[in-house]
Amino acid sequence: MDKIKIGVMGACGKMGQEICRTILDDSDLELAAAIDVINQGYDIGLLVGRPKVGVCIETNFNNLVQSIKLDVLVDFTNAQALLNNVPKALSQGINLVIGTTGLTSEEIEDIQKMAEDNNAGVFIAPNFAIGAVLMIKFAKEAAKYLPHIEIIEKHHDQKLDAPSGTAIKTLEEISKIRMPLVQGNPKEYEKISRVRGGDYQGIKVHSMRLPGLIAHQEIIFGGVGQTLTIKHDSLSRESFMPGIILACKKVITWKGLVYGLENILPDA
């Protein structure tokens, strides 16, 4: 069986380098392209602490897709760069695995239509860590009994969007089984603007951005005389790799868009 040829967009970033290392270690995958705006011509193997692999970093994605056959493009850049590259990739029949957050629901719908029109597969997940998927699953169950909820999400200080995609996914899933609810004292007021955080159907959301963090979230449920906290921490970017590799192998099997890691995980 031929290896799946993978291209990594944003290959020189911390996440991109970890993805490249993981692909190089997987016997079913071939790192066929590394794309970034820096380090033109530098062998990606040397950048990620490996011997030369014969794949040099390319800065011009247009030239790349014309010269190299890719099965899957993995993108963890930013929303602006992603939306620029999606039509180019899909028009070439390249399947997409997207971890870029900050996309609106309308933009996701546009990507879905482009995937269908080009007979290609797209996978998007707000979080590729299996533990984060379980956190959201457990939170939905808890919300049936403890509907007073606040969310604190923490990420590194280079993250641009807030709240995180994981927090938004958590809110969306909880809202499927919890009706909108006004929480706290109806007479409360803020002495410092927005100190109570964002509001989604009564659920307060707080975003922290600090160096030293990677990706962390806790969902705090309040009840009479008790609280319950469901928490997930990604302590290294390695936590995302099993989900990303699974998505690379699965996305070539469908046409259109699939959203959320929970939809491709094998049954336990």
SEMIMI-680857 format. One record per residue (C-alpha): x negated, y negated, z negated. Coordinates in nm, 4 decimals. Example, Ala and Ser with C-alpha at 12.3 -4.5 7.8 and 13.67 -1.06 7.14 Angstrom:
BEGIN
<site x="-1.2300" y="0.4500" z="-0.7800"/>
<site x="-1.3670" y="0.1060" z="-0.7140"/>
//
This chain:
BEGIN
<site x="0.0000" y="0.0000" z="0.0000"/>
<site x="-0.1343" y="-0.3429" z="0.0974"/>
<site x="-0.2062" y="-0.5871" z="-0.1805"/>
<site x="0.0246" y="-0.8853" z="-0.2245"/>
<site x="-0.1599" y="-1.1964" z="-0.1030"/>
<site x="-0.1262" y="-1.4777" z="-0.3557"/>
<site x="-0.2041" y="-1.8476" z="-0.3293"/>
<site x="-0.2324" y="-2.0623" z="-0.6416"/>
<site x="-0.1394" y="-2.4297" z="-0.6232"/>
<site x="-0.3198" y="-2.6366" z="-0.8853"/>
<site x="-0.5892" y="-2.3709" z="-0.9167"/>
<site x="-0.8377" y="-2.5968" z="-1.0979"/>
<site x="-0.6095" y="-2.6819" z="-1.3907"/>
<site x="-0.6150" y="-2.4864" z="-1.7160"/>
<site x="-0.3045" y="-2.2873" z="-1.6222"/>
<site x="-0.4200" y="-2.2445" z="-1.2630"/>
<site x="-0.7562" y="-2.1041" z="-1.3688"/>
<site x="-0.5925" y="-1.8554" z="-1.6055"/>
<site x="-0.3568" y="-1.7438" z="-1.3284"/>
<site x="-0.6483" y="-1.6974" z="-1.0867"/>
<site x="-0.8399" y="-1.4848" z="-1.3391"/>
<site x="-0.5358" y="-1.2685" z="-1.4016"/>
<site x="-0.4686" y="-1.2142" z="-1.0317"/>
<site x="-0.8316" y="-1.1150" z="-0.9761"/>
<site x="-0.7915" y="-0.8479" z="-1.2458"/>
<site x="-0.4703" y="-0.6984" z="-1.1018"/>
<site x="-0.5145" y="-0.4094" z="-0.8586"/>
<site x="-0.1858" y="-0.4832" z="-0.6786"/>
<site x="-0.2615" y="-0.8490" z="-0.6063"/>
<site x="-0.5153" y="-1.0331" z="-0.3928"/>
<site x="-0.6133" y="-1.3929" z="-0.4631"/>
<site x="-0.6067" y="-1.5166" z="-0.1048"/>
<site x="-0.6016" y="-1.8933" z="-0.1570"/>
<site x="-0.6755" y="-2.1550" z="-0.4214"/>
<site x="-0.5383" y="-2.5060" z="-0.3652"/>
<site x="-0.6116" y="-2.8244" z="-0.5592"/>
<site x="-0.6947" y="-3.1897" z="-0.5022"/>
<site x="-1.0493" y="-3.1461" z="-0.6372"/>
<site x="-1.3502" y="-2.9143" z="-0.5873"/>
<site x="-1.3061" y="-2.8754" z="-0.2105"/>
<site x="-1.5099" y="-2.5798" z="-0.0850"/>
<site x="-1.6083" y="-2.4482" z="-0.4283"/>
<site x="-1.5684" y="-2.0745" z="-0.4771"/>
<site x="-1.2790" y="-2.0159" z="-0.7190"/>
<site x="-1.4546" y="-1.7154" z="-0.8709"/>
<site x="-1.7372" y="-1.9333" z="-1.0004"/>
<site x="-1.4896" y="-2.1889" z="-1.1366"/>
<site x="-1.3083" y="-1.9289" z="-1.3470"/>
<site x="-1.6259" y="-1.7658" z="-1.4789"/>
<site x="-1.6502" y="-1.4782" z="-1.2327"/>
<site x="-1.8867" y="-1.3892" z="-0.9481"/>
<site x="-1.8141" y="-1.5394" z="-0.6069"/>
<site x="-1.4960" y="-1.3932" z="-0.4580"/>
<site x="-1.5128" y="-1.5560" z="-0.1165"/>
<site x="-1.2100" y="-1.7773" z="-0.1741"/>
<site x="-1.3011" y="-2.1448" z="-0.1604"/>
<site x="-1.0786" y="-2.4195" z="-0.2971"/>
<site x="-0.8762" y="-2.5921" z="-0.0267"/>
<site x="-0.7355" y="-2.9425" z="-0.0700"/>
<site x="-0.5211" y="-2.9515" z="0.2458"/>
<site x="-0.2206" y="-2.7238" z="0.2030"/>
<site x="-0.0992" y="-2.7919" z="0.5592"/>
<site x="-0.4213" y="-2.6569" z="0.7077"/>
<site x="-0.4200" y="-2.3614" z="0.4710"/>
<site x="-0.0747" y="-2.2273" z="0.5584"/>
<site x="-0.1641" y="-2.2387" z="0.9261"/>
<site x="-0.4808" y="-2.0318" z="0.8793"/>
<site x="-0.4049" y="-1.7828" z="0.5990"/>
<site x="-0.1136" y="-1.5422" z="0.5650"/>
<site x="0.0267" y="-1.5675" z="0.2126"/>
<site x="0.3006" y="-1.3530" z="0.0612"/>
<site x="0.3494" y="-1.5633" z="-0.2523"/>
<site x="0.2562" y="-1.9156" z="-0.3613"/>
<site x="0.2373" y="-1.9771" z="-0.7371"/>
<site x="0.2938" y="-2.3407" z="-0.8366"/>
<site x="0.2373" y="-2.4870" z="-1.1844"/>
<site x="0.1561" y="-2.8440" z="-1.0777"/>
<site x="0.4122" y="-3.1234" z="-1.1196"/>
<site x="0.7563" y="-3.1882" z="-0.9808"/>
<site x="0.6427" y="-3.4432" z="-0.7215"/>
<site x="0.3720" y="-3.2202" z="-0.5753"/>
<site x="0.5977" y="-2.9156" z="-0.5874"/>
<site x="0.8821" y="-3.0807" z="-0.3977"/>
<site x="0.6347" y="-3.1894" z="-0.1312"/>
<site x="0.5025" y="-2.8349" z="-0.0857"/>
<site x="0.8243" y="-2.6299" z="-0.1088"/>
<site x="0.9526" y="-2.7028" z="0.2456"/>
<site x="0.6076" y="-2.6343" z="0.3938"/>
<site x="0.5758" y="-2.3000" z="0.2172"/>
<site x="0.9297" y="-2.1783" z="0.2774"/>
<site x="0.9191" y="-2.2745" z="0.6461"/>
<site x="0.6249" y="-2.0341" z="0.6772"/>
<site x="0.8178" y="-1.7545" z="0.5021"/>
<site x="0.6037" y="-1.7788" z="0.1885"/>
<site x="0.7797" y="-1.6723" z="-0.1292"/>
<site x="0.7474" y="-1.9007" z="-0.4314"/>
<site x="0.6896" y="-1.8486" z="-0.8032"/>
<site x="0.7478" y="-2.1808" z="-0.9773"/>
<site x="0.6548" y="-2.2696" z="-1.3337"/>
<site x="0.6638" y="-2.6442" z="-1.2757"/>
<site x="0.9146" y="-2.8102" z="-1.5081"/>
<site x="1.0943" y="-3.1419" z="-1.4790"/>
<site x="1.3135" y="-3.0372" z="-1.1857"/>
<site x="1.6726" y="-3.1599" z="-1.1831"/>
<site x="1.9640" y="-2.9247" z="-1.1218"/>
<site x="2.0146" y="-3.0927" z="-0.7821"/>
<site x="1.6510" y="-3.0288" z="-0.6858"/>
<site x="1.6815" y="-2.6639" z="-0.7869"/>
<site x="1.9957" y="-2.6349" z="-0.5731"/>
<site x="1.8068" y="-2.7858" z="-0.2779"/>
<site x="1.5244" y="-2.5320" z="-0.3233"/>
<site x="1.7795" y="-2.2498" z="-0.3349"/>
<site x="1.9329" y="-2.3623" z="-0.0045"/>
<site x="1.5908" y="-2.3911" z="0.1595"/>
<site x="1.5024" y="-2.0404" z="0.0403"/>
<site x="1.8225" y="-1.8988" z="0.1844"/>
<site x="1.7821" y="-2.0888" z="0.5117"/>
<site x="1.4253" y="-1.9568" z="0.5522"/>
<site x="1.5027" y="-1.6019" z="0.4372"/>
<site x="1.2461" y="-1.6288" z="0.1565"/>
<site x="1.2444" y="-1.5580" z="-0.2156"/>
<site x="1.1979" y="-1.8129" z="-0.4941"/>
<site x="1.1600" y="-1.7519" z="-0.8651"/>
<site x="1.1752" y="-2.0322" z="-1.1224"/>
<site x="1.1350" y="-1.9962" z="-1.4979"/>
<site x="1.1144" y="-2.2655" z="-1.7650"/>
<site x="0.8924" y="-2.0319" z="-1.9681"/>
<site x="0.7066" y="-1.7166" z="-1.8617"/>
<site x="0.6394" y="-1.5863" z="-2.2139"/>
<site x="0.8489" y="-1.2823" z="-2.3043"/>
<site x="0.8689" y="-1.4020" z="-2.6648"/>
<site x="1.0330" y="-1.7256" z="-2.5521"/>
<site x="1.3009" y="-1.5287" z="-2.3667"/>
<site x="1.3704" y="-1.3305" z="-2.6837"/>
<site x="1.3827" y="-1.6519" z="-2.8884"/>
<site x="1.6622" y="-1.7868" z="-2.6685"/>
<site x="1.8467" y="-1.4541" z="-2.6771"/>
<site x="1.8374" y="-1.4439" z="-3.0584"/>
<site x="1.9392" y="-1.8106" z="-3.0793"/>
<site x="2.2552" y="-1.7457" z="-2.8791"/>
<site x="2.3549" y="-1.4778" z="-3.1255"/>
<site x="2.2813" y="-1.6965" z="-3.4272"/>
<site x="2.4780" y="-1.9892" z="-3.2851"/>
<site x="2.7983" y="-1.7830" z="-3.3035"/>
<site x="2.7760" y="-1.8011" z="-3.6817"/>
<site x="2.5666" y="-2.1124" z="-3.7520"/>
<site x="2.6712" y="-2.3836" z="-3.5040"/>
<site x="2.4799" y="-2.6719" z="-3.6702"/>
<site x="2.1512" y="-2.6733" z="-3.4799"/>
<site x="1.8433" y="-2.8856" z="-3.4211"/>
<site x="1.5500" y="-2.8046" z="-3.1907"/>
<site x="1.1885" y="-2.9102" z="-3.2262"/>
<site x="0.9659" y="-2.8438" z="-2.9256"/>
<site x="0.5925" y="-2.9149" z="-2.9232"/>
<site x="0.3554" y="-2.9270" z="-2.6269"/>
<site x="0.0120" y="-3.0552" z="-2.5317"/>
<site x="-0.0209" y="-3.4279" z="-2.4697"/>
<site x="-0.0673" y="-3.3899" z="-2.0923"/>
<site x="0.2884" y="-3.2656" z="-2.0408"/>
<site x="0.4921" y="-3.5318" z="-1.8609"/>
<site x="0.8549" y="-3.4259" z="-1.9029"/>
<site x="1.0552" y="-3.4166" z="-2.2241"/>
<site x="1.2322" y="-3.2241" z="-2.3506"/>
<site x="1.0600" y="-2.9133" z="-2.2176"/>
<site x="1.2203" y="-2.6783" z="-1.9689"/>
<site x="1.2371" y="-2.4176" z="-2.2439"/>
<site x="1.4324" y="-2.6546" z="-2.4695"/>
<site x="1.6749" y="-2.7364" z="-2.1884"/>
<site x="1.7225" y="-2.3669" z="-2.1120"/>
<site x="1.7853" y="-2.3028" z="-2.4830"/>
<site x="2.0482" y="-2.5778" z="-2.4963"/>
<site x="2.2193" y="-2.4501" z="-2.1824"/>
<site x="2.2356" y="-2.0928" z="-2.3120"/>
<site x="2.3616" y="-2.1926" z="-2.6573"/>
<site x="2.6284" y="-2.4139" z="-2.4988"/>
<site x="2.7752" y="-2.1057" z="-2.3290"/>
<site x="2.8968" y="-1.9761" z="-2.6666"/>
<site x="2.9030" y="-2.2919" z="-2.8848"/>
<site x="3.1539" y="-2.5707" z="-2.8319"/>
<site x="3.0315" y="-2.9335" z="-2.8517"/>
<site x="3.0084" y="-3.0349" z="-3.2163"/>
<site x="2.9361" y="-3.3653" z="-3.3905"/>
<site x="2.6696" y="-3.2898" z="-3.6506"/>
<site x="2.5503" y="-3.4854" z="-3.9526"/>
<site x="2.7138" y="-3.7772" z="-4.1279"/>
<site x="2.9348" y="-3.9720" z="-3.8868"/>
<site x="2.8124" y="-4.2950" z="-4.0517"/>
<site x="2.4418" y="-4.2228" z="-4.0093"/>
<site x="2.2301" y="-4.4901" z="-3.8399"/>
<site x="1.8731" y="-4.5180" z="-3.7131"/>
<site x="1.6342" y="-4.7677" z="-3.8704"/>
<site x="1.3846" y="-4.6775" z="-3.5962"/>
<site x="1.5330" y="-4.6300" z="-3.2491"/>
<site x="1.5701" y="-4.2666" z="-3.1339"/>
<site x="1.4277" y="-4.1279" z="-3.4585"/>
<site x="1.7095" y="-3.8703" z="-3.4611"/>
<site x="1.5998" y="-3.7384" z="-3.1221"/>
<site x="1.7931" y="-3.6641" z="-2.8079"/>
<site x="2.1489" y="-3.5330" z="-2.8163"/>
<site x="2.2956" y="-3.2454" z="-2.6170"/>
<site x="2.6578" y="-3.1681" z="-2.7078"/>
<site x="2.5776" y="-3.2604" z="-3.0679"/>
<site x="2.2505" y="-3.0650" z="-3.0889"/>
<site x="1.9557" y="-3.2904" z="-3.1731"/>
<site x="1.6332" y="-3.2265" z="-2.9787"/>
<site x="1.2908" y="-3.3537" z="-3.0871"/>
<site x="0.9829" y="-3.3468" z="-2.8601"/>
<site x="0.6255" y="-3.3639" z="-2.9897"/>
<site x="0.3202" y="-3.4173" z="-2.7662"/>
<site x="-0.0216" y="-3.3720" z="-2.9288"/>
<site x="-0.3675" y="-3.2492" z="-2.8281"/>
<site x="-0.4346" y="-2.9002" z="-2.9595"/>
<site x="-0.0836" y="-2.7750" z="-2.8889"/>
<site x="0.0078" y="-2.5446" z="-2.6012"/>
<site x="0.3799" y="-2.4532" z="-2.6098"/>
<site x="0.5870" y="-2.4144" z="-2.9256"/>
<site x="0.9542" y="-2.4293" z="-3.0171"/>
<site x="1.1647" y="-2.3787" z="-3.3246"/>
<site x="1.5423" y="-2.3673" z="-3.3406"/>
<site x="1.6755" y="-2.4517" z="-3.6855"/>
<site x="2.0274" y="-2.3467" z="-3.7837"/>
<site x="2.1978" y="-2.4957" z="-4.0894"/>
<site x="2.4746" y="-2.3436" z="-4.2979"/>
<site x="2.6161" y="-2.3820" z="-4.6463"/>
<site x="2.3261" y="-2.3241" z="-4.8848"/>
<site x="2.0962" y="-2.1793" z="-4.6161"/>
<site x="1.8941" y="-2.2385" z="-4.3018"/>
<site x="1.7683" y="-2.0011" z="-4.0349"/>
<site x="1.4672" y="-2.0767" z="-3.8147"/>
<site x="1.3864" y="-1.8922" z="-3.4920"/>
<site x="1.0399" y="-1.9872" z="-3.3718"/>
<site x="0.8083" y="-1.9032" z="-3.0852"/>
<site x="0.4446" y="-2.0067" z="-3.0380"/>
<site x="0.2282" y="-1.9628" z="-2.7310"/>
<site x="-0.1195" y="-1.9673" z="-2.8829"/>
<site x="-0.2968" y="-1.9323" z="-2.5487"/>
<site x="-0.2035" y="-1.9477" z="-2.1818"/>
<site x="-0.2540" y="-1.5725" z="-2.1660"/>
<site x="0.0955" y="-1.5413" z="-2.3156"/>
<site x="0.2439" y="-1.6486" z="-1.9813"/>
<site x="0.0434" y="-1.4134" z="-1.7605"/>
<site x="0.2495" y="-1.0903" z="-1.7826"/>
<site x="0.5615" y="-1.2839" z="-1.6814"/>
<site x="0.3839" y="-1.4587" z="-1.3941"/>
<site x="0.2373" y="-1.1357" z="-1.2572"/>
<site x="0.5765" y="-0.9642" z="-1.2827"/>
<site x="0.7350" y="-1.2527" z="-1.0902"/>
<site x="0.4692" y="-1.2338" z="-0.8161"/>
<site x="0.5487" y="-0.8663" z="-0.7630"/>
<site x="0.9261" y="-0.9081" z="-0.7801"/>
<site x="0.9855" y="-1.2257" z="-0.5758"/>
<site x="0.9021" y="-1.0514" z="-0.2477"/>
<site x="1.1987" y="-0.8162" z="-0.3016"/>
<site x="1.4835" y="-1.0694" z="-0.2685"/>
<site x="1.5993" y="-1.3648" z="-0.0611"/>
<site x="1.7224" y="-1.6829" z="-0.2264"/>
<site x="1.6532" y="-1.8127" z="-0.5764"/>
<site x="1.6433" y="-1.6378" z="-0.9131"/>
<site x="1.6172" y="-1.8528" z="-1.2278"/>
<site x="1.4930" y="-1.7258" z="-1.5638"/>
<site x="1.2519" y="-1.4529" z="-1.6711"/>
<site x="1.5319" y="-1.2629" z="-1.8456"/>
<site x="1.6746" y="-1.1800" z="-1.5021"/>
<site x="1.3713" y="-0.9792" z="-1.3876"/>
<site x="1.2527" y="-0.8117" z="-1.7062"/>
<site x="1.2937" y="-0.4340" z="-1.7017"/>
<site x="1.5516" y="-0.2910" z="-1.9406"/>
<site x="1.4015" y="-0.1875" z="-2.2731"/>
//
